[in-house]
């Protein structure tokens, strides 16, 4: 199993269908699990996907429309029922605090787990861990909505030829990495920057600055494409994106792998979403999401890039 992968639990917008559950997305990242937008039925989808409550470390809600949040009650109660041994942190727009409170305490249950509430007020960094920084950006939707972005810290890739030229080997490789210099050689002389990997989650929104800020340089972008391009007016009126708009965002932002999701029940041919995203000029990897699909974060490329 990939140490970094997206597990899609649901892909429907507003109304679930026979083949699409309400939203739900789990990002596995170096032993942590981040659950995004748990809609109705998420707990059962987790079971089908082999995702346990113990896998969850953060819950990130973009906004409080039901297809993105009605699963919170069940997920939170399952975390407590299973006595998850670690802290779980919930991020969500502070403007929706009353909705979070209602969902957290929708019914009676025994609280056994430290669930930390960390509401989002504005753009910025929400949390920093050794393997990522979690950021939020305001989107454009009829209710306040935030997208999320994970950025791994930049590292360094050791260059074997340059190490050999300077006679650095064995334990000395680790030493120069820790100390930054060894015998007149600097770390910069024998290594190159390894850019940290980036992931973004963009749900219900019109095109806005936040969309582009979240998508910029992403290795994996999960983005809504509720409507097809011929329904652009509907998309704008309801605060959503079309497949073509999502494709252009990914193209302009230099995204490596694009995941389209959050499809209106009015469409029955998912292939058309891919066609329109491609027609918009996106040439990278592309997945039209379906329930229970797993999408690995792309492997790092050669050189100093991702």
Order of alpha helices (4+ residues) and beta strands (2+ residues): beta-beta-beta-alpha-beta-alpha-alpha-beta-alpha-beta-beta-beta-beta-beta-alpha-alpha-beta-beta-beta-beta-alpha-beta-alpha-alpha-beta-alpha-beta-beta
